[in-house]
């Protein structure tokens, strides 16, 4: 099967690396053709800290996906996240030379490119410029300026910033694994595409993706991404707490968390005990489930409270910014027993667990529809969208490189840009991110 007929998402996480192969069927649903996964050995809290180990983990996941699907994997859409990513708000404007001409996509692109020129802290660079509302000659709350008239085009932006070294290290790992980049996507945005409905994005919703190394937050309102944040704690720190609190090894702590863990300690009785085998002939260790849930509860509360601070920083308590659809939990950490109830208790917001099954074909494996694979499914969806745009992964990569080569710095006179094939804002972000990885030599 030609790769133009299928798409691959590569989720490089802290605890696992997933390569997922899928295609879109005649009903618009995603058929998963194969999944490969491996333990992530060279990534810590979303950041590569051992390139050799990360390459080996990527290759293992890709080889498994190839064996299951019977297909050759060459071009991938890669997810990016990590505690090095931060965000800020910024307003900017351009003055158009002729206010009697219709505002075009080139004008919007010129405004976005101007924001990309902002000077960041040393070692940081802008990776996403996300337009919010626009203003035209003082007229506010405009969602789509193209087709309107005006001289001054202004916009509020949500700017996502990352460490250049961290981003390029991911690029080195992907290229050294023998793969080509068809595109890259911020992982919270990929997860959001997989588990959120358009109605939820319009009403206002907070997506909380609880991974192994980090907890990612993405807030949508009126169909637009409004706020992003990365909390540098995830499921791994809970496992570490169990290991230290119960004086057991990490493997046992992880199994305890998965099999008996609960975010709500009140449900366990004092006489509920689990026995852990001793090491090399030592006596078994007895652990009460009540004590286990207390350890888990303490850390989960800390994570949720930090996320809720970010939700309040966005302005959720403002009636105009209220998140009517509440919170959607996804990622491997969302499977912790009673987490949904604890989140509702702390935040007072309606909460549900986000499964990517809405976009999957009916005969998909139940494992695939787990929150554990929400990001991977979202990356496959993004890869398919790019194929619809460009026709094939190779054309996608070539087109992006040509566009980047043609890109010229904006002068202070803000001259009109030559007209190009119209691209969505998201495709421009993807091109900008891909530029980082193309330069990772």
C-alpha positions as CSV (number, residue, x, y, z in Angstrom):
1,X,0.0,0.0,0.0
2,X,1.4,3.4,-0.9
3,X,1.9,5.7,2.1
4,X,-0.4,8.2,0.5
5,X,-3.2,5.7,1.5
6,X,-2.2,5.6,5.2
7,X,-0.8,8.0,7.9
8,X,1.5,7.6,10.8
9,X,1.5,9.4,14.2
10,X,4.6,9.2,16.5
11,X,3.9,10.0,20.1
12,X,7.2,10.5,21.9
13,X,6.2,10.5,25.6
14,X,8.0,10.2,28.9
15,X,6.9,6.7,29.7
16,X,6.2,5.3,26.3
17,X,6.7,5.9,22.6
18,X,3.8,5.0,20.3
19,X,3.9,4.6,16.5
20,X,0.3,4.4,15.2
21,X,-0.6,3.6,11.5
22,X,-4.1,4.5,10.3
23,X,-6.2,5.4,7.3
24,X,-9.6,7.1,6.8
25,X,-12.4,4.9,5.6
26,X,-15.3,5.9,3.3
27,X,-17.3,7.0,6.3
28,X,-14.6,9.5,7.5
29,X,-13.6,7.3,10.4
30,X,-10.1,6.3,11.3
31,X,-9.1,2.7,10.9
32,X,-6.1,1.7,12.9
33,X,-3.9,-0.6,10.9
34,X,-1.2,-1.2,13.5
35,X,0.3,0.1,16.7
36,X,3.8,-0.2,18.0
37,X,4.9,0.8,21.5
38,X,8.1,0.8,23.5
39,X,9.3,2.0,26.8
40,X,10.6,5.5,26.6
41,X,14.1,5.4,28.1
42,X,15.6,8.7,27.0
43,X,12.8,11.2,27.7
44,X,12.3,13.0,31.0
45,X,9.2,15.2,31.6
46,X,8.7,15.5,27.8
47,X,12.3,16.5,27.1
48,X,14.9,14.3,25.4
49,X,17.8,13.7,27.8
50,X,19.4,10.8,26.0
51,X,19.4,10.8,22.2
52,X,20.8,7.3,21.7
53,X,18.2,5.7,24.0
54,X,15.4,7.7,22.5
55,X,16.4,6.7,18.9
56,X,16.4,3.0,20.0
57,X,12.9,3.4,21.6
58,X,11.6,5.1,18.4
59,X,13.0,2.3,16.2
60,X,11.5,-0.4,18.4
61,X,8.0,1.2,18.3
62,X,8.2,1.7,14.5
63,X,9.4,-1.8,13.8
64,X,6.5,-3.2,15.9
65,X,4.0,-1.0,14.1
66,X,5.4,-2.2,10.7
67,X,5.2,-5.8,11.8
68,X,1.6,-5.5,12.9
69,X,0.4,-3.5,9.9
70,X,2.6,-5.1,7.2
71,X,3.5,-1.6,6.0
72,X,6.7,0.4,5.6
73,X,6.8,3.5,7.8
74,X,8.8,6.4,6.3
75,X,6.9,9.7,6.9
76,X,5.5,10.6,10.4
77,X,3.7,13.4,12.1
78,X,5.4,13.8,15.5
79,X,4.0,15.2,18.7
80,X,5.8,17.7,20.8
81,X,5.3,18.7,24.5
82,X,7.3,19.1,27.6
83,X,7.9,21.4,30.5
84,X,10.1,23.7,28.4
85,X,7.0,25.0,26.6
86,X,5.4,28.1,28.0
87,X,2.8,30.6,26.7
88,X,2.1,34.4,26.8
89,X,-0.4,36.9,25.4
90,X,0.5,39.5,22.9
91,X,-1.2,42.2,20.8
92,X,0.1,43.5,17.5
93,X,-1.1,45.3,14.4
94,X,-0.3,46.2,10.8
95,X,-1.3,49.3,8.9
96,X,-2.4,48.4,5.4
97,X,-1.4,50.7,2.5
98,X,-4.8,50.7,0.9
99,X,-7.8,50.5,3.3
100,X,-10.2,50.2,0.2
101,X,-8.8,46.8,-0.6
102,X,-10.3,43.7,0.9
103,X,-8.3,42.1,3.7
104,X,-6.7,39.0,2.4
105,X,-5.0,35.9,3.9
106,X,-1.7,37.6,3.0
107,X,-2.5,40.4,5.5
108,X,-3.2,37.9,8.2
109,X,0.0,36.1,7.4
110,X,2.0,39.3,7.5
111,X,0.5,40.1,11.0
112,X,1.4,36.6,12.3
113,X,4.9,36.8,10.8
114,X,5.4,40.1,12.6
115,X,4.6,38.4,15.9
116,X,7.2,35.7,15.1
117,X,9.8,38.4,15.2
118,X,9.4,39.1,18.9
119,X,12.6,38.7,20.9
120,X,12.3,35.9,23.4
121,X,14.6,34.9,26.3
122,X,18.0,33.5,25.3
123,X,17.6,29.9,24.0
124,X,13.9,30.3,23.4
125,X,12.0,30.7,20.2
126,X,8.4,31.1,19.2
127,X,6.8,27.9,17.9
128,X,3.1,28.8,17.7
129,X,1.3,32.1,17.1
130,X,-2.3,31.5,17.7
131,X,-4.6,34.4,16.7
132,X,-7.6,35.1,19.0
133,X,-10.0,37.9,18.1
134,X,-9.2,40.6,15.5
135,X,-9.8,44.3,15.4
136,X,-10.3,46.3,12.2
137,X,-10.1,50.1,12.5
138,X,-11.2,49.8,16.2
139,X,-14.1,47.4,15.5
140,X,-13.5,44.6,18.0
141,X,-14.5,40.9,18.4
142,X,-14.0,39.9,14.8
143,X,-13.2,36.2,14.4
144,X,-12.6,36.2,10.6
145,X,-11.2,39.4,9.1
146,X,-10.6,38.1,5.6
147,X,-13.0,39.7,3.1
148,X,-13.6,42.8,5.2
149,X,-12.2,46.3,4.6
150,X,-10.0,48.5,6.8
151,X,-6.7,50.2,7.2
152,X,-5.5,48.9,10.6
153,X,-5.6,45.2,11.3
154,X,-5.0,44.3,14.9
155,X,-5.2,41.0,16.8
156,X,-4.6,39.4,20.2
157,X,-2.3,36.4,20.1
158,X,-1.7,33.4,22.2
159,X,2.0,32.8,21.7
160,X,3.6,29.4,22.5
161,X,7.3,29.4,23.2
162,X,9.8,26.5,23.6
163,X,13.5,25.8,24.1
164,X,15.2,25.6,20.7
165,X,17.6,22.9,21.9
166,X,14.7,20.7,23.2
167,X,12.8,20.9,19.9
168,X,15.8,20.2,17.8
169,X,16.8,17.2,19.9
170,X,13.5,15.6,18.9
171,X,14.3,16.4,15.3
172,X,17.7,14.7,15.6
173,X,16.1,11.6,17.1
174,X,13.4,11.3,14.4
175,X,15.9,11.8,11.6
176,X,18.5,9.4,13.1
177,X,15.7,6.8,13.4
178,X,15.5,6.7,9.6
179,X,12.2,8.6,9.4
180,X,11.1,11.7,7.5
181,X,9.0,14.5,9.1
182,X,5.6,15.0,7.4
183,X,4.7,17.5,10.2
184,X,4.7,18.1,13.9
185,X,1.9,19.0,16.3
186,X,1.7,20.2,19.9
187,X,0.5,17.2,21.8
188,X,-2.3,18.9,23.7
189,X,-3.7,20.1,20.4
190,X,-3.5,16.5,19.0
191,X,-5.2,15.1,22.0
192,X,-7.9,17.8,21.8
193,X,-8.7,16.9,18.2
194,X,-9.1,13.2,19.2
195,X,-11.3,13.6,22.2
196,X,-13.1,17.0,22.1
197,X,-16.2,17.8,20.0
198,X,-16.6,21.1,18.2
199,X,-19.5,21.9,20.4
200,X,-17.3,21.5,23.5
201,X,-14.7,23.8,22.0
202,X,-17.4,26.4,21.2
203,X,-19.0,26.2,24.6
204,X,-15.7,26.4,26.4
205,X,-13.7,23.4,27.7
206,X,-10.4,22.6,29.5
207,X,-8.6,19.5,28.2
208,X,-6.2,18.0,30.8
209,X,-3.9,15.5,29.3
210,X,-2.2,13.6,32.2
211,X,0.9,11.9,30.9
212,X,3.8,10.2,32.6
213,X,6.1,13.2,32.9
214,X,3.9,16.2,32.5
215,X,0.2,17.3,32.7
216,X,-0.7,19.4,29.7
217,X,-3.6,21.9,29.7
218,X,-5.4,23.3,26.6
219,X,-8.4,25.6,27.0
220,X,-10.8,26.3,24.2
221,X,-13.6,28.9,24.0
222,X,-15.6,30.0,21.0
223,X,-13.9,27.3,19.0
224,X,-10.4,28.9,19.5
225,X,-7.5,27.8,21.6
226,X,-7.3,30.3,24.4
227,X,-4.7,29.1,26.9
228,X,-2.0,26.4,27.2
229,X,0.1,25.3,30.1
230,X,2.4,22.5,31.1
231,X,2.5,21.2,34.7
232,X,5.9,19.4,35.3
233,X,4.2,16.5,37.1
234,X,2.5,13.4,35.8
235,X,1.9,9.8,36.6
236,X,5.6,9.1,37.1
237,X,5.8,11.3,40.2
238,X,2.9,9.4,41.7
239,X,4.7,6.2,41.2
240,X,7.8,7.7,42.8
241,X,5.8,8.8,45.8
242,X,4.5,5.2,46.2
243,X,8.0,3.8,45.9
244,X,9.3,6.0,48.6
245,X,6.3,6.0,50.9
246,X,6.0,2.2,50.8
247,X,9.7,1.4,50.6
248,X,9.3,-0.8,47.5
249,X,10.9,-0.9,44.0
250,X,9.6,1.2,41.1
251,X,8.1,-1.7,39.2
252,X,6.1,-2.8,42.2
253,X,5.0,0.8,42.8
254,X,3.7,1.1,39.2
255,X,1.8,-2.2,39.5
256,X,0.2,-1.1,42.8
257,X,-0.9,2.2,41.3
258,X,-2.5,0.5,38.2
259,X,-4.2,-2.4,40.0
260,X,-5.2,-0.9,43.4
261,X,-4.6,2.8,43.1
262,X,-7.4,5.3,43.9
263,X,-7.5,9.1,44.1
264,X,-10.1,8.9,46.8
265,X,-8.8,7.4,50.1
266,X,-12.2,7.4,51.9
267,X,-13.4,4.2,50.1
268,X,-10.7,1.9,51.6
269,X,-10.9,0.2,55.0
270,X,-8.0,-0.2,57.3
271,X,-8.0,-4.0,57.0
272,X,-7.7,-4.0,53.2
273,X,-4.1,-5.2,52.6
274,X,-2.1,-6.2,49.6
275,X,1.1,-8.3,50.0
276,X,4.2,-7.5,48.0
277,X,6.7,-10.3,47.3
278,X,10.0,-9.7,49.1
279,X,13.3,-9.3,47.3
280,X,15.5,-12.3,47.0
281,X,13.9,-14.5,49.7
282,X,13.0,-11.6,52.0
283,X,9.7,-11.6,53.8
284,X,6.7,-10.2,51.8
285,X,5.7,-6.6,52.5
286,X,2.2,-5.8,53.5
287,X,0.7,-2.5,52.4
288,X,-2.8,-1.1,53.3
289,X,-4.8,0.2,50.5
290,X,-5.9,3.1,52.6
291,X,-2.3,4.2,53.0
292,X,-1.7,3.7,49.3
293,X,-4.6,5.9,48.3
294,X,-3.5,8.6,50.8
295,X,-0.1,8.8,49.1
296,X,-1.8,9.0,45.6
297,X,-4.4,11.4,46.8
298,X,-1.9,13.9,48.1
299,X,0.1,14.1,44.9
300,X,-3.0,14.1,42.6
301,X,-4.5,17.0,44.6
302,X,-1.3,19.0,44.1
303,X,-1.4,18.4,40.3
304,X,-5.1,19.3,40.0
305,X,-4.7,22.4,42.1
306,X,-1.9,23.6,39.9
307,X,-4.0,23.0,36.8
308,X,-6.9,24.8,38.4
309,X,-4.7,27.8,39.1
310,X,-4.0,27.9,35.3
311,X,-7.7,27.6,34.6
312,X,-8.4,30.6,36.9
313,X,-5.5,32.5,35.3
314,X,-7.3,32.1,32.0
315,X,-10.3,33.9,33.6
316,X,-12.8,31.0,33.9
317,X,-14.6,32.9,36.7
318,X,-15.4,35.7,34.2
319,X,-18.9,35.1,32.8
320,X,-17.8,35.7,29.3
321,X,-14.9,33.2,29.6
322,X,-16.8,30.6,31.5
323,X,-16.1,27.0,30.4
324,X,-19.6,25.7,30.0
325,X,-18.4,22.2,28.9
326,X,-16.2,21.9,32.0
327,X,-13.2,19.6,32.0
328,X,-12.2,16.6,29.9
329,X,-9.5,14.3,31.3
330,X,-7.4,12.2,29.0
331,X,-4.0,10.5,28.8
332,X,-2.8,7.5,30.7
333,X,-3.1,9.2,34.1
334,X,-6.8,9.8,33.6
335,X,-7.5,6.1,34.1
336,X,-6.8,6.4,37.9
337,X,-9.8,5.3,39.9
338,X,-12.0,8.1,41.2
339,X,-9.9,10.8,39.5
340,X,-13.0,12.3,37.8
341,X,-14.8,12.6,41.1
342,X,-11.8,14.3,42.8
343,X,-11.4,16.8,39.9
344,X,-15.1,17.7,40.2
345,X,-14.8,18.1,44.0
346,X,-11.7,20.4,43.7
347,X,-12.8,22.5,40.8
348,X,-16.6,22.4,41.0
349,X,-16.6,21.8,37.2
350,X,-18.4,19.1,35.3
351,X,-15.8,16.5,34.3
352,X,-15.7,13.5,31.9
353,X,-13.0,11.1,30.7
354,X,-12.0,11.7,27.0
355,X,-11.9,8.7,24.8
356,X,-10.8,8.9,21.1
357,X,-13.4,6.4,20.0
358,X,-15.7,9.0,18.4
359,X,-13.3,9.3,15.5
360,X,-12.4,5.6,15.3
361,X,-14.1,3.0,13.0
362,X,-16.5,0.7,14.7
363,X,-14.4,-2.4,14.4
364,X,-11.4,-0.8,16.1
365,X,-9.6,-2.6,19.0
366,X,-10.9,-1.5,22.4
367,X,-7.3,-0.9,23.5
368,X,-7.0,1.8,20.7
369,X,-9.9,3.7,22.1
370,X,-8.2,4.1,25.5
371,X,-7.3,7.6,26.7
372,X,-3.7,6.2,26.7
373,X,-3.7,6.6,22.9
374,X,-5.6,9.9,22.6
375,X,-2.4,11.8,21.5
376,X,-1.4,9.1,19.0
377,X,-4.9,9.0,17.4
378,X,-4.9,12.8,17.2
379,X,-1.5,12.7,15.4
380,X,-2.8,10.2,12.9
381,X,-5.8,12.5,12.3
382,X,-3.4,15.4,11.7
383,X,-1.4,13.3,9.3
384,X,-4.6,12.5,7.3
385,X,-5.6,16.2,7.2
386,X,-2.2,17.0,5.8
387,X,-2.6,14.3,3.1
388,X,-5.9,15.8,2.1
389,X,-4.2,19.1,1.7
390,X,-1.1,18.1,-0.2
391,X,-1.9,14.6,-1.5
392,X,0.9,12.6,0.0
393,X,3.4,12.9,2.9
394,X,6.3,13.5,0.5
395,X,4.4,16.4,-1.2
396,X,3.5,17.8,2.2
397,X,7.2,17.9,3.3
398,X,8.3,19.3,-0.1
399,X,5.6,22.0,-0.1
400,X,6.5,23.0,3.4
401,X,10.2,23.3,2.6
402,X,9.4,25.4,-0.5
403,X,7.2,27.7,1.5
404,X,9.9,28.1,4.1
405,X,12.6,28.8,1.4
406,X,10.3,31.5,-0.1
407,X,9.7,33.1,3.3
408,X,11.3,36.6,3.6
409,X,11.6,38.8,6.7
410,X,9.0,41.5,7.0
411,X,10.4,45.0,6.6
412,X,9.3,47.8,8.8
413,X,7.5,49.4,5.9
414,X,5.4,46.2,6.0
415,X,5.3,45.7,2.2
416,X,2.5,43.6,0.8
417,X,3.5,39.9,0.5
418,X,3.3,38.1,-2.8
419,X,0.2,36.0,-3.1
420,X,0.5,32.3,-2.3
421,X,-1.8,29.4,-2.1
422,X,-4.0,30.1,0.9
423,X,-2.9,28.0,4.0
424,X,-4.7,27.7,7.3
425,X,-3.2,29.2,10.4
426,X,-2.6,25.8,11.8
427,X,-0.5,24.8,8.7
428,X,1.6,27.9,9.1
429,X,2.3,26.9,12.7
430,X,3.2,23.4,11.6
431,X,5.6,24.8,9.0
432,X,7.3,27.0,11.6
433,X,7.8,24.0,13.9
434,X,9.0,21.9,11.1
435,X,11.7,24.5,10.3
436,X,13.2,23.9,13.8
437,X,13.4,20.2,13.1
438,X,14.7,20.6,9.6
439,X,17.6,22.6,11.1
440,X,18.4,19.9,13.7
441,X,21.7,18.7,12.3
